[in-house]
Amino acid sequence: MHFTIEREPRWLYMQDNKRRKIVLMYFINGVPFTFDDIDDMGTMEFSMESANSNESYTLDDIYKGSSYLMSEEAHPCLFDVKVDHPELLPTDY
């Protein structure tokens, strides 16, 4: 079975659910599993428009998605999973 990887700028609410930041969030078949910080301000401006038009997530959402994928041995950073477009995976895993 092949899985689809996507990555998009999203708002991520921090643990207190008051502070938020824009991150590059990674999904496998629609399940969020990790994110990268966006540090470049030029990228941040572009990403803000995209993040504003997409669903926001919390750290708990990432934890739940990642935990689910690990329990199914489908987490692409931890298991050998066949994915479409592996170049979209995070580079630091």
Helices and strands as residue ranges (DSSP letters): E 3-13, E 20-28, E 31-37, H 41-52, E 57-58, H 59-71, E 83-84, G 86-88
